[in-house]
């Protein structure tokens, strides 16, 4: 199935078709309005091996507020939707809990059983390939102190962060996708539930195959009864052996602190919110459900961890008009970061602001080739180490082929012979797996 290119996105704001696990591109984010600078290669250098030592955990099985961090505002006080979180965790994540009381018809349970049977093979394979094999590889690369992670252009992909950063106690994901209202499941007939679960499988299948998804599918989920983002996060937790303990929705105040919505505020907010890309499906839910915080823990452990998803456009123009996100992020100080499946937007001049935030605040970074190019990373004092092979972007994003960023990226990979044993993000134009580690000198 073909994908529209970034060049087409520039013209019409479109998004790519869903891709098979073997395809190089699974998601396009943002809406680029300018191109990287075409130029001869300026060269780049590979860095030394980063600090090793992230602890490995055993293979997972399905199954109180943390102290606020810098920029997070006061401890959460808003309405807790934990009952809905647990219900969705059961419905989409196939965990051992009882069916939600609102879904009392035996046919509801049958619909869930069919869903679980349909995803079981992919779930089992993902656990073995990523939570066992890939995590063992990351354990030799990711610093042990990687407890605070910022993951840009994430889409609905929390699960990759759980794989690569097992010591993380705070994960912030950011993308154009809105969290969604967690409540409509309770009013579904068995037939409606079965239909929505089938749609969820179709639209999120790549997530449990290669840890990514397409913007087209994520856009569709903004009109489903089952909230696509929240459901995908909970599915990732279930696969990784984590469970939710609280779920709240929030907004970012002008000073970057978080305001958690009360039940009264949510009940009063009845108007459907707007999408962050004009060509996307308009959400069916209100403004209150744009951003979500899910507190969770490893099953059998007591440590409470926090995942926040922030729906935001990180193009320069939007950030200039809505600087709250940057204030929130900057208050965290230096953090570990991740970028993958980012459509090479960080190579574009219209994403200069968020690129500057990344290079000014990263403590250590994991990315595919859509992360910062050596063109920008080297002048910022960064060392980059490449694994696998990169020989250019796929045809679907060939607008960046031959640019200075692309040539510098090729030069970086030409200096390494270090293998990449599994896919983590985009493939290159010749279906090569690759990742990059970026860190300050």
N, C-alpha and C positions, 0 to 999 in steps of 0.2 A: 504494500500500500504506500502510495507516495506521500510526501510531506511538502507543505509549502515552505519556502526558504525564508530566512530572515529578511531578505530583500523584499519579499512579498509582505512580510509583517510590517516593514517600514511603510509600504504603500497602503495597506488596508487593515493592519492590526489583527491579522488572522492568526491561527495557531495550527500546529501540525496534527496530522492524523496519528492515531495510536499505532505503535510499532510492535513488531514481534520481538522476543528476547534477543534475537540475533541482530536486530537493527542497531545502528550506531546512535540514533537520537530517540529519546523517549519523552522529552519535554522541552518546550520553549517558553521562556519567561519574558515578561516585560514587553516593551515596544520600542525598539531602537530607532532613533531618528537621525543618527549620524554614523559614520563609518570610522573604523580604525584608520590610521594614516598609512597609505601605501608608501613603502620605502625599501631600500636595500636592507639586508640583514645587518644589525649592529653587533651581533654576537652576544653570547651569554655564557655564564659559567655555572657548573654544578657545584653545589655546596657539599659540606661534610655531613656525615651521618648525624641526624638529630638525636636528642636524648631518648633513650629507650626506657621501657619499663612499665607500660600500662598492664595492669594485672589481667590475666585471662580468667574467665569463668567457665564452669561446666556447661554442657549443652542444656538449654532451657527446655522446659515443658510448659504447656498452656496452663494456664491457671491464675491529724493535727497540723496545722500550717507550719512550713519550714520558716526559719528566720529569714527576713527579707534581705536581699542583697542590694548593693548600690544600684540606684536607679529603679528599684522595684516598688518604691513607695512603702506604705505601712503594711503590716501583715494583713492578708486577705480578710475582709469582713463582709463581702457581698454574698448574694444567694448561692448556696452550694447545690449543684445539680448532680450530686453523687449517685442518687438513685437512678437517674437517667443514664449516667455514665456506666454504671454497673449493668443496666439493661442492655445497652448497646454493646458493651464488652462481651456479654453472653451471646447476643444475637449475631454479631458479625465476627467475633473473635473465637466463637465455639469453645468457650470455657465451661467448666463443670458446674457452674451455678444453676439454680433453678430458673425456669422461665419467669419473666416479669409477670406480676399479677395482672397487669392490664392485658396481657396476651394469654388468656385462659383457655381459649378454644384449642383442643388437641391438634387441630390443623395448623395452628401457629407453630407448635413444636415440630410438626412434620416439615414445615417450610424451612425451619432453622436446621433440622437434621439433613435435609437435602443440600442446603447451602454448605454445611460443614463437610459433607461427603465430597462435594464438588471441589473444595479448595484443599482437601487433606493432602493430596500428593504434592502440590506446590508448597504448602506449609512445611511439610516434613523435609522436602528437599532444601528449602531456604534455610531451615534450622541447621541442617548438616553442612551446607556449603558456606553459610555466612556466620552463624553464631558459633560454629565449631572451627572450621578451617580458616575462614577469613579473619575471625577474631584472633586466632593464634598468630597470624601474620601481623596484624595490627599491634599485638602485644609487644612486638619487638621494635615498633616504630613510634607509637603514640606515647607522649610523656605521661608518667604516672600521676602528675598533678593536674591533668586535664579534667578539672571538675566543672568548669564553666564554659559552655560551648555556644557560639553563635553560628547558625547555619543559614546562609543566604540562598535564595532561589530554591527553597526546599520543596515547594509543592506540598504534597501530603506525606512526604517522606520523613517520618520520624525514625523508622526502623533502621535506616542506615547509620544514623547517629548512635542508636543503641548498640549496634554491632561494633562500631569503630571506637567509641568512647565509653567503655563500661564503667569508668569511674566518675562520669558526669553526674552531678547532683542538680545542675540547672542547665537546661537546654532551651535556647530560643531559636525557633524556626521562623523564617520570613518568606513570604511569597505573595503573589496577587490573589491567591485563593482565600476565601472567607471561611471562618470556622463552621458556622451553621447552627440552626436551632436543634437541640437534642431531643425535643419533646414529641414531635409528630408520630413517632413509631407507635405510641400508646393507643392511637386511634385507628390503626390499620386493621383491615380484615385479613384473614389468612391469605387470600388471593393477592391483595395489595402488598403484603409483606413478602410473599414469594417473588412477585414481580420486581420489587425494589431491591431485594437481595440479589436477584439475577443481574439487574442493572449495575449494582455495586461490584459484583464479580467481574462483569465485562469492562467496567470503567476503571477498576483498580487492579486488574490482574497482573499488570507489569510490576506493580509494587512488590508483590511477593515472588517475583521471578528475578528481577534485576534491580529492585529498590528504586524505581522511578515510575513516572507516568506521563501522559501527554496532557497538555493544557486543554485540548478539546474535551477530553474525558473529565478533567477536573471542573471545567466550566459547566458541563451537564449536571454534575453533582450538586450544583448550587440550587437546583430546582427539585431535588429528590426529597422523599419523606425521610430517608436515612441521611443525616448530614455527612457529606463525603469526607471532609477534612477530619472531623471528630472521629468518625467511624474508622478511618484509616489509621489515625493515631492509636486508637484502642486496639485495633487488629495488630499493629506493630508491637504494642505492649504484650498482648496475649502470646504472640509468637516468641517473643523474647523472654517470657517468664516473669513479666511484671504485672501489677494490678493497680487500678486507679483507687485513690483514697479520697479525692475531692476534685470538683470541677466547677470553675467559676468563669464568668465572662467579664471583660474589662475594657476600658478605653485608656489611651495615653493622654495625660494632661499636658498643657503647654510647657510645663517645666520638666517633662519627661517621666514624672511619677505616674503610677497606675491608680486608676479609680475602678473599684470593683462594683458592678451593678447590683443593686438590691432588687428584691422581688418586686417592690413597688415601681421602681424605675423600668424594669423589664415589662411589667404588665401595662405600663402607660405608653410604651414604645410599640406602636402597632403598625407603623408605616414600613413597607419593605425598603431595605437599603439599596444602594446602587452598586454596580459592579466596578472593578478597578480597571477593566479594559472595555472599551465601548462596544466591541463586537461580541462580547461574552453574553451568556444567558443571564438575565436579570435575576438576582436572588429572590426567593420567596419569603425570606425571613427579615427581621428588623435589624436596625443598626446595632442593637445591643449584642448581637451574636457574630460580630465581625472577628473579634479576637478572643482566644480561649486560654485558660490556664488549667492544666490537669496536673494535680499532684499524684504521685504514684510511688510504689515501692517494689523492690524485688520480692517475689513470693517467698515467705519464710524469713524475711529480714525485717528490721524495724526502721531503717534509714528512709526518711521521706525525701523524695526527689521532686523537682518541679520542671514541667515542660510548658512553655508559653509559645503559642503561635500568634504571630502578628501579621495581619493582612495589610500590605503596604506596597505602593509603587515606589521603587527606589531610583527611578530616573531623576535626573537633576532638577527638571522643572517642577516635578511633584514634590520633591524634598525641599525645594526652596519655598514652596507654598505651605508645606506641612512638615516643619522641622522637628516635631515632637519625637519622632522615631530616633533621630540622631542624638537628641538630648538624652533619651532613655538609654541608648547604647553606650554613649560616651561616659555616662555615669558609672558604667560597669568597670571602667579601666581596661587594662590589658586582658584579653581573653583568648582562648583557643577558638579557632574558626574552621568552617568547612564550606566549600562550594563545590557543587557538581550538577551537571545538567543545566548550566546557566546560560546556554545559547550564545556564549562568547560576548555577552553584553558588557562585561567588565573591560573589554577591549575597546569599547566605543566611547567617544568623547562625551556623549550625553549621559554617561554613567560615571563621570569623573568624581562626583562627590562621594558616592558610596565606595568607590575604589580608594579614594583618599582616606576614608574612615578605616577601611580594611588594613591598608598598609601602615596607617598610623597607630593602630591599636591591636594588631595581632601579636600574640605571644608565640603561636605555632599554628600552622595551617595545613589542612589536608584538602586537596582538590583534584579534579580532573583537569583537562586542558582548558576548561572554561573559567578557571580561576585567573588570578593576575598573571599576565604575561611577563617574561623577563624584561621586556621593554619598560615596564613600569615598576616592577619589583626591585630590579637591580639598583636604579637610582635612589630608591627608598631605603637602601641599606639592607636588602634581603638576600639571603642565600636560598637557592632552590635546588632540590635533589629530585631527579626524575626516575620513575620506575616504569618499565614496559617500553612501548614504542608509540611515537606520534609522528605521522608523516603528512599531516594536513587534515583540515576539517572535512566532514562528510559533504557530499554534493548539496545536500539540503540546506547547508549553511555556508555555501562556498563564497558568499559575499566577503568573508574574512580571509579567504585564501589569497596568499601573496602579499598581504599587508605586512607592515613591519612587525606587528605582534606575532603573526603566524610564522614569519621567517625566524624570529628570535626563539619562538617555541620549538621549532624544528631543530634549531642549533643546540638548544638545551638538551633535547633528547638524543641528539647525535653524539653527545659526550658520555652517554651511559649505556651499559649493557646489563643493567640490573633488571631481572624479570618481574613481571606483574602477574601473579598466578590466578587472578580472578577479576571479573569485571566490577568496577566501582565507578559508575558514571558513564559518560559518553565513550564510545569507541571512536577511533579515528577513521579516515576515509578507507583504510584497508582493513578495518575491523580489528585493529590492535587495541588491547587493553592497556590502560596507563593511569598513573596517578602522579601527583607532584606534592612534595613536602616543601613548604615555604616557612622560613623563620628568620628572625633578625640575626645579623652577624654577631 
